[in-house]
Structures are given as C-alpha cells and as structure tokens.
Amino acid sequence: MTATLSDNAKALLDAPELATIATIDPDGRPQLSVVWVARDGDDVLISTLEGRRKHKNLVRDPRATVLIYPAANPYTYLEIRGTATIEPDPDAELIDRLARAYTGKAWAEPGQPGRVIVRVSAERVVEH
C-alpha cells in the first residue's frame, strides 16, 4: 500500500536538504548513506552507481528508509519507509539535476556509465 506525502513533506523533499538512505546489508545489518534527493510525485529519487553497496543491497532486498532532517531545524524530520525500484539513467540526468539543486553547478561527469535512479515508493511516512 503506497502512502501519500503531505504538502510539508513534499516541500522538504523539494528543498536541497541532505538525506540518509538505509538499506539492508547481506548480514542483515543496516547500511546508511548520505544522499541528495529529488521527488517525483510521492516517490523519492536518489542517484547512485551500479555496484555501490546501496545498489547491491537494494537489488537483493528492495526495502529502504529515507530520513531527512532540515539543517535549519534538525529536531524535525521526515522518515519515508518503502520499497525501491532501480531504473537506468545512462545520460546521468538525475545526478545532474541534483548537482544543480545542491551545488548550483552541473554534474562533472555527464553520461557516466552505470548511473541509476533509485525510486523509493513510500509505504509509511512519519513526520515529526
């Protein structure tokens, strides 16, 4: 069952705030990565490379949690638990969009081979 994001949650995802994605390592332990995020409707988008630990983990087990806490108000947060799907991004369009939003500059490696989009579809949303 998919969850709907509130307007506040969407605004936080649309702002250039750092997030953490949690995936599950092969031994069952959590693996965390700090990432840039974007939004497509109620889905969270993250760019990564094939073969990175989070990619390998999500191919094996698509469960993921994304946590965002704004720098200006770190005692508030948005937690999105869901299932990830992986899509190719051969032209590195998402990472370029994210780089421009977070740094104001284009991505330094356009057309980077093995670039993928992780799409986390929300099943549970916690706002605090």
C-alpha positions in Angstrom: 0.0 0.0 0.0 1.5 3.3 -1.0 1.4 6.4 1.2 0.7 9.9 0.2 3.1 12.7 1.1 1.8 15.8 2.8 2.5 19.2 1.4 5.1 19.8 4.1 6.8 16.5 3.3 6.8 17.4 -0.4 8.3 20.9 0.3 11.1 19.3 2.4 11.9 16.9 -0.4 11.9 19.7 -2.9 14.4 21.7 -0.9 18.1 20.9 -1.2 18.4 19.1 2.1 20.7 16.2 2.7 19.1 12.8 3.4 20.2 9.4 4.6 19.1 6.2 2.9 19.1 3.0 4.9 19.4 -0.4 3.1 20.0 -3.9 4.4 23.4 -5.5 4.1 23.7 -9.2 3.3 24.3 -10.0 7.0 21.1 -8.2 8.0 22.7 -5.1 9.4 21.6 -1.6 8.3 23.8 0.3 5.8 23.4 4.1 5.7 24.5 6.5 3.0 24.1 10.3 2.9 22.5 11.3 -0.4 20.9 14.1 -2.4 17.2 13.5 -3.1 14.5 14.7 -5.5 10.8 13.9 -5.7 8.6 12.5 -8.4 5.0 12.7 -7.1 5.1 10.8 -3.8 8.3 8.9 -4.7 11.8 9.8 -3.5 14.5 9.7 -6.2 18.2 9.0 -5.5 21.1 8.7 -7.9 23.8 6.1 -7.5 26.1 3.9 -9.5 25.7 0.2 -10.2 27.9 -1.8 -7.8 27.8 0.6 -4.9 26.8 -1.0 -1.6 23.3 0.6 -1.5 22.7 -0.5 -5.1 23.7 -4.1 -4.4 21.6 -4.1 -1.2 18.5 -2.8 -3.0 18.9 -5.3 -5.9 18.9 -8.1 -3.3 16.3 -6.6 -0.9 14.4 -3.6 -2.1 13.3 -2.4 1.4 14.6 1.1 2.2 14.1 4.0 4.6 14.9 7.6 3.7 15.4 10.1 6.6 15.6 13.9 6.0 16.1 16.4 8.8 16.5 20.0 7.7 19.7 21.8 8.6 17.9 24.8 9.9 15.6 22.7 12.2 17.3 19.4 12.9 14.9 18.3 15.6 12.2 17.9 13.0 12.4 15.1 10.5 10.7 13.2 7.7 11.0 9.4 7.5 9.9 7.5 4.5 9.8 3.7 4.6 9.2 1.9 1.3 10.2 -0.3 -1.5 12.9 0.7 -4.0 13.0 0.1 -7.7 16.0 0.8 -9.9 15.9 2.5 -13.3 18.8 3.1 -15.7 20.0 6.7 -16.1 22.5 6.5 -18.9 22.6 10.2 -19.5 23.1 11.0 -15.8 20.0 13.3 -15.9 19.0 12.9 -12.3 22.5 13.4 -10.8 22.9 16.5 -13.0 19.6 17.8 -11.8 20.6 17.1 -8.2 24.0 18.7 -8.5 22.5 21.9 -9.9 20.0 22.0 -7.0 22.5 21.2 -4.3 25.7 22.9 -5.6 24.5 25.3 -8.3 26.8 23.6 -10.8 26.4 20.9 -13.5 27.5 17.4 -12.7 31.2 16.9 -13.5 30.7 13.5 -15.2 27.8 13.7 -17.7 26.9 10.4 -19.3 28.6 8.5 -16.5 28.3 4.7 -17.3 26.4 2.7 -14.7 24.4 5.6 -13.3 21.0 4.5 -12.0 18.0 6.1 -10.3 16.7 4.6 -7.1 13.0 5.2 -6.7 11.6 4.7 -3.2 7.8 4.4 -3.2 6.5 5.4 0.2 4.6 2.8 2.2 4.8 4.6 5.5 5.6 8.3 6.2 6.5 9.7 9.6 6.7 13.4 10.1 7.9 14.9 13.4 
